[in-house]
Amino acid sequence: MVQDTSNLATVPPTYALFTGWAEINEPVSGSFLQYNILRSPVDDDSQYQKAGETVQTAKYLNYYNDSTVEFDVNYYYKVVAEDSNHNISFEIQLFMGQSKRYSRCR
C-alpha cells in the first residue's frame, strides 16, 4: 500500500509517500538482510532505481517513507528482499503513488 503523508501546512509544502508491504518468510539461502525499495516514474523494469532500504536484519520493519517525491508526479514502487548472501528476491509487491492519489498496480 502507499499512503500520501505530505504536509501541505508547511512553507514550502513537503511531499512524501509512505509504502508498506507484507513481511516475507525467512530466505532459503542465508538470513534476511534488508528490504530494498525501488522507484520509477513509469512501470518499466529498466527504469527502476533504488530509492532506499530498511534497517538491516529487521524484516518486521516492512515500511518506507519516501520524502523525495514531488507533487503531481506518479511514482511506481517495487520492494525486494536481500539476504546475507546478497541474493535478491523477486518483487514483493508493486504500487503506484502520487501526492494525493494512490492505486495498487498488481
Secondary structure, 3 states (H helix, E strand, C coil): CEEECCECCCCCCECCEEEECCCCCCCCCCCEEEEEEEEECCCCHHHCEEEEECCCCCCCCCEEEECCCCCCCCEEEEEEEEECCCCECCCCCEEEEECCEEEECC
